[in-house]
Amino acid sequence: MRAEGQAHIERIQKAMALVRKFLDWDRATRRLDELNARVEDPTLWDKPKEAEAVMKERRRLEASIGAVSQIESEMNDAIEFIELGEMEDDQATVDEGHATLKALAERADRDKVQALLAGEADANDTYLEVHAGAGGTESQDWAEMLQRMYTRWAERHGYKVELVDYHAGEAAGIKSATLLIKGENAYGYAKTESGVHRLVRISPYDSSARRHTSFSSVWVYPVIDDTFEIDINPSDLKIDTYRASGAGGQHVNTTDSAVRITHQPSGIVVASQIDRSQHKNREIAMGMLKARMFEAEMQKREEAASAEHASKSDIGWGHQIRSYVLQPYQQVKDLRTGLVSTAPGDVLDGELDAFMAAALSQRVTGEKVEVEDVD
């Protein structure tokens, strides 16, 4: 078999091994048998909510297990096809077998990412906050670039994007912004983007054309509904109203309609100015607060399971998850996975799927990669 064919096989096997590990294959197959038995029980729909949860879990497991089994079966068929072609010196058959392996490898990578999106809230819509770090106009301009990057990423996936909160910079850019991204698995994909992002470039605001380093942070948390029980004591809340100060148009009005809620025990602050109604903005902000508290609880569970500290860190050097270098060379490097792109223009235009997939995979394998940052 040609080297390219062997490479495709190894790529498929690696992807399927990751999915098997993530699912805990033996446990997952037993669980699917249990769910299939429950579906046969005519009393299941006596409790509609419980029945919907059972059906949802069954569909997810059935899809993941079925995809692995099918890909592995088709891979074995392709290998036999190639071996047969080689025995009979039939180059057309060999080429067809290699083409099948290549297509299966690409499909395995796609299915792998889908299978990894099985967290409690991964299928949900998501909030994504961007905050400029220290550095004034430089960092505020970088924060606006990140806001655009995630908007473009969402649009590439056919997601709907709403600007929930917005605070403009003094001279350019933004101090902060909150996006609401609506679409299937929006949170599952975007959750790996939480952290500090570093930009190195020739500053357009420096008359001496010197290189500048800027930092901004991204914080991602899921939209949750009434099925997630989050208890909030009203006496723990500090609620402020203020005049909307958005990017213009519908985001600007002359009344104190914007709402900011501070959960004093945790220090969590959320705000909404998307609507002209103060009542509606308060409702939206309360939803955001519940989502942030749910995300914080999920993070505690993840830290307990992995014995790692993965909380929000300072917006500055040494805490970044990814560096974007535009001068003197072109490179984007993820400092968790080691993944590199030499096309930062494409990344800043929303091509983030490879970075997200690598980070999702790393959460399963737990592998640590020694990565040097770029200058």
Secondary structure as the mmCIF struct_conf table of DSSP 4:
data_model
#
loop_
_struct_conf.conf_type_id
_struct_conf.id
_struct_conf.beg_label_comp_id
_struct_conf.beg_label_asym_id
_struct_conf.beg_label_seq_id
_struct_conf.end_label_comp_id
_struct_conf.end_label_asym_id
_struct_conf.end_label_seq_id
HELX_RH_AL_P HELX_RH_AL_P1 ALA A 3 LEU A 23
TURN_TY1_P TURN_TY1_P1 ASP A 24 ASP A 24
HELX_RH_AL_P HELX_RH_AL_P2 TRP A 25 VAL A 39
TURN_TY1_P TURN_TY1_P2 GLU A 40 GLU A 40
TURN_TY1_P TURN_TY1_P3 PRO A 42 THR A 43
HELX_RH_3T_P HELX_RH_3T_P1 LEU A 44 ASP A 46
BEND BEND1 LYS A 47 LYS A 47
HELX_RH_AL_P HELX_RH_AL_P3 PRO A 48 MET A 87
TURN_TY1_P TURN_TY1_P4 GLU A 88 ASP A 89
HELX_RH_AL_P HELX_RH_AL_P4 GLN A 91 LEU A 116
BEND BEND2 GLY A 119 GLY A 119
TURN_TY1_P TURN_TY1_P5 GLU A 120 ALA A 123
BEND BEND3 ASN A 124 ASN A 124
STRN STRN1 THR A 126 ALA A 132
BEND BEND4 ALA A 134 GLY A 135
TURN_TY1_P TURN_TY1_P6 GLY A 136 GLY A 136
HELX_RH_AL_P HELX_RH_AL_P5 THR A 137 ARG A 156
TURN_TY1_P TURN_TY1_P7 HIS A 157 GLY A 158
STRN STRN2 LYS A 160 ALA A 168
BEND BEND5 GLU A 170 GLY A 173
STRN STRN3 ILE A 174 LYS A 182
BEND BEND6 GLY A 183 GLY A 183
TURN_TY1_P TURN_TY1_P8 GLU A 184 ASN A 185
HELX_RH_AL_P HELX_RH_AL_P6 ALA A 186 ALA A 190
HELX_RH_3T_P HELX_RH_3T_P2 LYS A 191 GLU A 193
STRN STRN4 GLY A 195 ILE A 202
TURN_TY1_P TURN_TY1_P9 PRO A 204 TYR A 205
TURN_TY1_P TURN_TY1_P10 SER A 207 SER A 208
STRN STRN5 ARG A 211 PRO A 222
TURN_TY1_P TURN_TY1_P11 ASP A 226 THR A 227
BEND BEND7 PHE A 228 PHE A 228
HELX_RH_3T_P HELX_RH_3T_P3 PRO A 234 ASP A 236
STRN STRN6 LEU A 237 TYR A 242
BEND BEND8 ALA A 247 GLY A 248
HELX_RH_3T_P HELX_RH_3T_P4 GLY A 249 HIS A 251
BEND BEND9 THR A 254 THR A 255
STRN STRN7 ALA A 258 HIS A 263
TURN_TY1_P TURN_TY1_P12 GLN A 264 GLY A 267
STRN STRN8 ILE A 268 SER A 272
BEND BEND10 ILE A 274 ARG A 276
HELX_RH_AL_P HELX_RH_AL_P7 GLN A 278 SER A 306
TURN_TY1_P TURN_TY1_P13 ALA A 307 ALA A 307
BEND BEND11 ILE A 315 GLY A 316
TURN_TY1_P TURN_TY1_P14 TRP A 317 GLY A 318
STRN STRN9 GLN A 320 VAL A 325
BEND BEND12 GLN A 327 TYR A 329
STRN STRN10 GLN A 331 ASP A 334
TURN_TY1_P TURN_TY1_P15 LEU A 335 THR A 337
STRN STRN11 VAL A 340 SER A 341
BEND BEND13 THR A 342 THR A 342
HELX_RH_AL_P HELX_RH_AL_P8 PRO A 344 LEU A 348
TURN_TY1_P TURN_TY1_P16 ASP A 349 GLY A 350
HELX_RH_AL_P HELX_RH_AL_P9 ASP A 353 THR A 365
HELX_LH_PP_P HELX_LH_PP_P1 GLU A 372 VAL A 374
#
